[in-house]
Amino acid sequence: MTASEKAADARLRRVYKKTLADKLKEISEQGGGCAICGRKYPEFILSQDHDHRCCKRPRGKKGNTATFCGKCNRGWLCYLCNRWAIGSLEYMAKVNIPAEKAFEYLKKWYAVLKERGCYEEKGKKL
């Protein structure tokens, strides 16, 4: 292992209770990229997704690195899917807004906008 791989392995062991080999195996098992959108690793950095309801991240302590139990680890996600997709859905669940309502809203408006010609490109339908 290179020095950077050893450092990554040590951090994964400390923070997520897994090894670098575990990470690479899990990424391979989920298709070699983000578990949601599929953007490929290592071209895109993937983060360990975990359920924030399980292990609360300590706040206000400088230099404090969060550690998680390891039981709440989910898949490996790119920044966009982790931060914006899952983060938003988790927040919606926390405040009791069904995610299905957001999908219904998008589907409804996609149909309306498509009917208006919104998705046509200079005489070409998308």
C-alpha positions as CSV (number, residue, x, y, z in Angstrom):
1,M,0.0,0.0,0.0
2,T,1.2,3.5,-0.8
3,A,1.3,6.1,2.0
4,S,-1.9,7.8,0.8
5,E,-3.7,4.4,0.7
6,K,-2.5,3.6,4.2
7,A,-3.8,7.0,5.3
8,A,-7.2,6.4,3.6
9,D,-7.3,2.9,5.2
10,A,-6.6,4.3,8.6
11,R,-9.3,7.0,8.3
12,L,-11.9,4.5,7.0
13,R,-11.1,2.2,10.0
14,R,-11.3,5.0,12.5
15,V,-14.4,6.8,11.1
16,Y,-16.5,4.1,9.4
17,K,-15.2,0.9,10.9
18,K,-14.1,-0.5,7.5
19,T,-11.0,-0.9,5.4
20,L,-9.9,0.5,2.1
21,A,-10.3,-3.0,0.7
22,D,-13.9,-3.0,2.0
23,K,-14.6,0.3,0.3
24,L,-13.2,-0.8,-3.1
25,K,-15.1,-4.1,-2.9
26,E,-18.4,-2.3,-2.1
27,I,-17.9,0.2,-4.9
28,S,-17.3,-2.7,-7.3
29,E,-20.4,-4.5,-6.0
30,Q,-22.5,-1.4,-6.7
31,G,-21.3,-1.2,-10.3
32,G,-18.0,0.7,-9.9
33,G,-19.6,4.1,-9.3
34,C,-22.2,6.1,-7.3
35,A,-25.0,3.8,-6.0
36,I,-27.6,6.3,-7.3
37,C,-26.4,8.0,-10.5
38,G,-23.6,5.6,-11.5
39,R,-20.9,8.2,-12.0
40,K,-17.7,6.2,-12.0
41,Y,-15.0,6.0,-9.3
42,P,-12.3,7.2,-9.1
43,E,-13.1,9.9,-11.7
44,F,-15.7,11.0,-9.1
45,I,-15.0,10.9,-5.4
46,L,-17.4,8.8,-3.6
47,S,-18.4,9.2,0.1
48,Q,-19.7,6.7,2.5
49,D,-23.4,7.3,3.0
50,H,-24.8,6.5,6.4
51,D,-28.0,7.1,8.3
52,H,-27.6,10.3,10.3
53,R,-30.4,9.3,12.7
54,C,-28.1,6.6,14.1
55,C,-24.8,8.4,14.8
56,K,-25.0,12.1,15.5
57,R,-22.0,14.2,14.3
58,P,-20.4,16.1,17.2
59,R,-20.6,19.9,16.6
60,G,-18.6,22.8,18.0
61,K,-15.4,20.9,18.9
62,K,-12.5,22.0,16.7
63,G,-10.3,19.2,15.5
64,N,-12.8,16.6,16.5
65,T,-13.2,13.9,13.8
66,A,-16.6,12.2,13.9
67,T,-16.7,8.5,14.2
68,F,-19.7,6.3,13.3
69,C,-20.7,2.9,14.6
70,G,-20.4,1.2,11.2
71,K,-23.8,-0.4,11.5
72,C,-25.5,2.5,9.8
73,N,-23.3,2.6,6.7
74,R,-25.1,2.4,3.4
75,G,-23.7,2.7,-0.1
76,W,-21.0,4.9,-1.7
77,L,-22.3,8.1,-3.3
78,C,-21.0,11.0,-5.3
79,Y,-21.1,14.5,-3.8
80,L,-24.3,15.5,-5.7
81,C,-26.3,12.4,-4.8
82,N,-25.1,12.4,-1.2
83,R,-25.5,16.0,-0.5
84,W,-28.5,17.1,-2.5
85,A,-30.5,13.9,-3.2
86,I,-30.1,11.9,-0.1
87,G,-29.6,14.9,2.2
88,S,-32.8,16.5,0.9
89,L,-34.8,13.3,1.2
90,E,-33.6,12.7,4.7
91,Y,-34.6,16.2,5.7
92,M,-38.0,15.8,4.1
93,A,-38.5,12.6,6.1
94,K,-37.4,14.3,9.3
95,V,-40.1,17.0,8.9
96,N,-42.7,14.4,7.7
97,I,-42.9,15.5,4.0
98,P,-43.4,12.4,1.8
99,A,-40.8,12.1,-0.9
100,E,-43.5,10.8,-3.2
101,K,-45.1,14.3,-3.2
102,A,-41.9,15.8,-4.7
103,F,-41.8,13.1,-7.4
104,E,-45.4,13.6,-8.2
105,Y,-44.8,17.4,-8.5
106,L,-41.9,16.8,-10.9
107,K,-43.8,14.4,-13.0
108,K,-46.8,16.7,-13.2
109,W,-44.7,19.7,-14.3
110,Y,-42.6,17.7,-16.7
111,A,-45.8,16.7,-18.6
112,V,-47.1,20.3,-18.5
113,L,-43.8,21.7,-19.7
114,K,-43.4,19.1,-22.4
115,E,-46.9,19.8,-23.7
116,R,-45.9,23.5,-23.9
117,G,-42.9,22.6,-26.0
118,C,-40.4,23.4,-23.3
119,Y,-38.2,20.4,-24.1
120,E,-38.0,20.8,-27.9
121,E,-34.7,21.8,-29.3
122,K,-34.9,24.0,-32.4
123,G,-37.4,21.9,-34.3
124,K,-36.2,18.7,-32.8
125,K,-38.1,16.8,-30.1
126,L,-36.1,15.6,-27.1
